Amino acid sequence: MVEGDCVVHLSDRIERLNGDMAHLIEHWADLRSQAEKLRGRADCRTGDVAFLAPVERPGKIWGIGLNYRDHIEESGSPVPEEQTWFVMANTTVAGPYQDIELPRVSKALDYEAELVFVVGKRIRYANAGDASDAIFGYCVGNDISVRDWQLRTGQFSIGKSFDTHAPYGPWIVTADEIDPLSLPIRSYVNDEVRQQSNTQHLLFTPAQQVEHLSKAMTLEPGDVFFTGTPGGVGGAMSPPQYLEVGDRVRVEIDGLGYIENTVAKG
């Protein structure tokens, strides 16, 4: 648990937790009171630890495409009437400050600043109210995209599934702490602002996303979903400005923190 720059260890203090984040998420309603009793008992500072992805190997990772109007416009696509989803391999997961790989097979590496949500309840056929309640919390994410592989066919998933290409974190802010539809979101490449928007411009909200996906599959605690990116991606620039080795990519969302990743050789 993080409070300011203080880190409190929960794993050794909450019975049967055993360092399992998915277990904590699933049983949060019962375990929260135990966690909150530990407030103020700092074991270390944030600068003393290396942050990993909040859920290192989610059961499912999905991303939605074309979910901000300015990104839809820059892509030259019509406004979608239906949600457009793609699967991301769970080996894409990377820590919030871990290097991301420039793959050997492409130089068309791009960034996508995104709000990420983590499911907190097992749910199927959710109505609108259930869908909102099923979201445990929110993170900062970057849907790193290999554009030539993504656009080679009508299927996006391979271009969205290269190793290390889904950094997110640095922690999960529980859903009761924020309004997910009023969060300024920004990305920077080497300190240059590339994207700047607000989650109020999401075409399909996180709750609508849960409601839609749960018609097809059971969503489970610890599943991770990337909610779309605003305009300003490198591939839409003229000429395209793709990432190179050594570039630093930072994504910030007010109220959630930031992640920053450096491009390294794959």
C-alpha positions in Angstrom: 0.0 0.0 0.0 1.4 3.4 -1.0 0.7 6.6 0.9 2.6 9.6 -0.4 6.2 8.3 -0.6 5.6 5.7 2.1 5.3 2.0 1.2 3.5 -0.4 3.6 4.0 -4.2 3.2 0.7 -6.1 3.3 1.7 -9.6 2.3 3.2 -10.6 5.7 0.4 -8.8 7.7 -2.8 -9.9 6.1 -3.6 -13.6 6.7 -3.6 -15.9 3.6 -2.6 -13.1 1.2 0.7 -14.8 0.3 1.8 -12.0 -2.1 -1.1 -12.7 -4.5 -2.4 -9.5 -5.9 -5.4 -11.2 -7.7 -6.4 -12.7 -4.3 -6.2 -9.2 -2.7 -8.3 -7.7 -5.5 -10.9 -10.5 -5.3 -11.3 -10.3 -1.6 -10.8 -6.5 -1.1 -14.2 -6.0 0.4 -13.2 -8.3 3.3 -9.5 -7.3 3.5 -9.7 -3.6 3.1 -10.3 -3.0 6.8 -7.2 -4.9 7.7 -5.2 -2.9 5.1 -6.4 0.4 6.4 -5.4 -0.4 10.0 -1.8 -0.4 8.6 -1.9 3.2 7.5 1.1 5.1 8.7 3.3 2.0 9.3 5.9 2.8 6.5 8.3 0.0 5.8 10.2 1.9 3.2 10.0 4.8 0.7 8.9 4.6 -2.9 12.5 5.5 -3.9 13.8 2.4 -2.2 11.9 -0.1 -4.2 11.6 -1.2 -7.9 7.9 -1.2 -9.0 6.6 -4.1 -11.0 3.3 -4.2 -12.9 0.5 -4.3 -10.4 -0.7 -7.7 -11.8 2.3 -9.3 -13.4 0.4 -12.0 -15.4 -3.2 -11.1 -15.8 -5.6 -13.8 -16.9 -6.8 -11.5 -19.7 -5.5 -8.3 -21.3 -7.6 -6.5 -23.8 -7.4 -3.2 -25.5 -10.0 -1.1 -27.2 -9.3 0.8 -30.4 -10.6 4.2 -31.7 -12.1 5.4 -28.4 -11.2 9.1 -28.5 -12.7 11.3 -31.2 -9.4 13.1 -32.0 -7.6 9.8 -32.4 -10.4 8.6 -34.7 -10.0 11.7 -36.8 -6.3 11.4 -37.1 -6.6 7.8 -38.1 -9.0 8.7 -40.9 -11.6 6.2 -39.6 -15.3 6.7 -39.2 -16.6 7.0 -35.6 -17.3 3.4 -34.6 -20.8 2.4 -33.6 -19.6 -0.7 -31.9 -16.6 -1.2 -29.6 -13.5 -2.4 -31.4 -11.4 -4.8 -29.3 -8.1 -6.7 -29.7 -6.4 -9.2 -27.4 -3.0 -8.5 -26.0 -0.7 -11.4 -24.9 0.0 -11.4 -21.2 3.8 -11.4 -22.0 3.3 -7.8 -23.2 3.2 -6.7 -19.5 6.0 -4.6 -18.4 6.7 -2.6 -15.2 6.0 1.1 -15.0 9.6 2.0 -15.3 11.0 -1.0 -17.2 12.6 -0.7 -20.6 10.5 -1.4 -23.6 11.9 -3.2 -26.6 12.4 -2.0 -30.1 11.8 -5.3 -31.9 14.4 -6.7 -34.4 11.6 -7.0 -37.0 10.3 -3.5 -37.1 11.2 0.2 -36.8 7.6 1.4 -36.6 7.3 1.5 -32.8 4.7 3.9 -31.5 3.2 5.0 -28.1 -0.4 5.3 -26.9 -1.1 6.9 -23.6 -4.1 5.1 -21.9 -6.2 4.8 -18.8 -6.1 1.2 -17.6 -8.7 -0.5 -15.4 -8.4 -3.7 -13.4 -11.4 -5.9 -12.8 -12.3 -6.7 -9.2 -15.2 -9.2 -9.4 -16.0 -12.2 -11.4 -18.8 -11.1 -13.7 -20.9 -12.1 -16.7 -23.8 -10.4 -18.4 -23.3 -7.2 -16.4 -25.9 -4.4 -16.4 -24.7 -0.8 -16.2 -24.7 -0.7 -12.4 -23.0 -4.1 -12.0 -20.3 -3.1 -14.6 -19.3 0.0 -12.7 -19.1 -1.9 -9.4 -16.9 -4.6 -11.1 -14.0 -2.3 -11.6 -11.5 -2.5 -8.8 -9.3 0.4 -9.8 -7.3 2.3 -12.4 -3.7 2.7 -13.5 -1.6 4.6 -16.1 -0.8 2.6 -19.2 1.1 2.8 -22.5 -0.2 0.6 -25.3 3.1 0.3 -27.3 2.2 -0.6 -30.8 4.2 -2.0 -33.7 2.4 -0.2 -36.5 3.5 -2.2 -39.5 2.6 -5.5 -37.9 -0.6 -4.0 -36.5 -1.8 -2.7 -39.9 -0.5 -5.6 -42.0 -3.8 -7.3 -41.8 -7.3 -6.6 -40.4 -6.3 -8.2 -37.1 -4.5 -5.9 -34.7 -3.5 -8.5 -32.0 0.0 -9.5 -33.1 1.1 -5.8 -33.5 -0.2 -5.2 -30.0 1.4 -8.3 -28.4 5.1 -7.9 -28.6 7.0 -8.5 -25.4 7.2 -5.6 -22.9 4.8 -3.5 -24.9 2.1 -3.0 -22.2 3.8 -1.2 -19.4 1.3 0.0 -16.8 1.2 1.0 -13.1 2.8 2.3 -11.1 0.0 1.2 -8.7 -3.7 0.6 -8.7 -5.8 3.5 -7.5 -9.1 2.0 -6.2 -12.2 3.1 -8.0 -13.8 4.9 -5.1 -10.9 7.4 -5.0 -11.3 9.0 -8.5 -13.8 9.9 -11.2 -12.4 8.0 -14.2 -14.2 10.4 -16.6 -12.5 13.6 -15.7 -8.8 12.8 -15.7 -6.2 14.9 -17.7 -4.0 12.5 -19.6 -0.6 13.3 -21.3 2.3 11.6 -23.0 5.8 12.9 -23.6 8.7 11.6 -25.8 12.0 12.9 -24.5 10.1 15.7 -22.6 8.2 16.8 -25.7 4.4 16.8 -25.2 2.9 14.4 -27.8 -0.6 13.8 -26.4 -2.8 15.9 -24.2 -6.5 15.2 -23.5 -8.9 14.2 -20.8 -10.7 10.9 -20.2 -14.0 12.8 -20.4 -13.6 12.4 -24.2 -13.7 8.6 -24.1 -16.3 7.4 -26.6 -17.1 4.3 -24.6 -16.6 4.5 -20.8 -14.9 1.8 -18.7 -18.3 0.7 -17.4 -19.7 0.4 -20.9 -16.6 -1.6 -21.8 -17.2 -4.0 -19.0 -20.9 -4.3 -19.8 -20.1 -5.1 -23.5 -17.3 -7.6 -22.9 -19.1 -9.5 -20.2 -21.7 -10.5 -22.8 -19.0 -12.6 -24.5 -16.8 -13.8 -21.6 -16.5 -14.0 -17.9 -14.4 -11.2 -16.5 -12.3 -12.2 -13.5 -10.4 -10.4 -10.7 -7.1 -9.1 -12.0 -8.0 -8.9 -15.7 -6.5 -5.8 -17.2 -8.1 -3.5 -19.9 -6.6 -0.6 -21.9 -9.3 1.9 -22.6 -8.0 3.7 -25.7 -5.7 6.6 -26.6 -6.2 10.2 -27.6 -4.8 11.9 -30.7 -1.1 12.6 -31.1 0.4 9.2 -31.8 3.7 9.2 -33.7 2.3 7.1 -36.6 -0.3 9.8 -37.4 2.3 12.6 -37.8 3.6 13.7 -41.2 6.1 12.2 -41.6 5.6 9.6 -38.9 7.7 9.9 -35.8 8.4 6.5 -34.5 10.3 5.6 -31.3 14.0 4.9 -31.4 16.5 3.3 -29.0 17.2 5.6 -26.1 13.9 7.5 -26.4 12.1 8.1 -23.1 8.3 7.8 -23.1 6.4 9.2 -20.2 2.6 8.9 -19.6 0.9 10.9 -16.9 -2.7 10.8 -15.7 -3.7 13.2 -13.0 -4.7 11.4 -9.8 -3.0 8.2 -10.9 0.6 9.1 -11.2 2.9 8.4 -14.1 5.0 5.7 -15.9 8.2 6.2 -17.8 9.9 3.7 -20.1 13.1 3.8 -22.1 13.3 2.2 -25.6 16.0 -0.5 -25.7 17.2 -3.0 -28.4 15.0 -6.0 -28.6 
